[in-house]
Amino acid sequence: MGLDKEIMTVTQVAEYLQLSEMSTYKLVQNGKIPAFKIGRHWRVKKEDLNEFIERLKNGERI
């Protein structure tokens, strides 16, 4: 899998989760979705996002 698929923008995460970008930004900024900043731009590792989804499936609340 290429790096372009490993690292996602907030827009891509929002599309993937079927959420609004605003909701996704809030989850990222509050640390609910693990993310990191490059300059002023947030990025999410897809494996971190998948772990987040697994925690939700196991009943964790956000």
C-alpha positions as CSV (number, residue, x, y, z in Angstrom):
1,M,0.0,0.0,0.0
2,G,1.4,3.4,-0.9
3,L,2.0,6.2,1.5
4,D,-0.9,8.2,0.0
5,K,-3.3,5.6,1.5
6,E,-1.5,5.3,4.9
7,I,-1.8,9.0,5.8
8,M,-5.2,10.7,5.5
9,T,-6.3,14.4,5.6
10,V,-9.2,15.4,7.8
11,T,-11.3,15.7,4.7
12,Q,-10.5,12.1,3.8
13,V,-11.2,10.9,7.3
14,A,-14.6,12.7,7.2
15,E,-15.5,11.0,4.0
16,Y,-14.3,7.6,5.3
17,L,-16.4,7.9,8.5
18,Q,-19.3,9.6,6.7
19,L,-19.1,12.6,9.1
20,S,-19.0,16.3,8.4
21,E,-15.5,17.9,8.3
22,M,-16.4,20.1,11.3
23,S,-17.3,17.0,13.4
24,T,-14.1,15.3,12.3
25,Y,-12.0,18.4,13.1
26,K,-13.5,18.5,16.6
27,L,-12.7,14.8,17.2
28,V,-9.2,15.3,16.0
29,Q,-8.6,18.5,18.0
30,N,-10.1,16.9,21.2
31,G,-7.7,13.9,20.8
32,K,-10.6,11.5,20.2
33,I,-9.1,10.5,16.8
34,P,-5.3,10.1,17.1
35,A,-3.7,12.7,14.7
36,F,-0.6,14.8,14.3
37,K,0.1,18.1,12.7
38,I,2.4,19.0,9.9
39,G,2.6,22.7,10.0
40,R,-1.0,23.9,10.3
41,H,-2.5,20.7,8.8
42,W,-3.8,17.7,10.6
43,R,-3.0,14.2,9.4
44,V,-4.3,10.8,10.5
45,K,-2.6,7.5,10.1
46,K,-5.0,5.0,8.7
47,E,-4.0,2.3,11.1
48,D,-4.7,4.7,14.0
49,L,-8.1,5.4,12.5
50,N,-8.8,1.7,12.2
51,E,-7.8,1.2,15.9
52,F,-10.2,4.1,16.8
53,I,-13.0,2.4,14.9
54,E,-12.3,-1.0,16.7
55,R,-12.5,0.8,20.1
56,L,-15.9,2.2,19.1
57,K,-17.1,-1.2,18.0
58,N,-16.0,-2.5,21.4
59,G,-18.3,0.0,23.1
60,E,-16.0,2.9,23.8
61,R,-17.8,6.2,23.9
62,I,-16.5,9.3,22.2
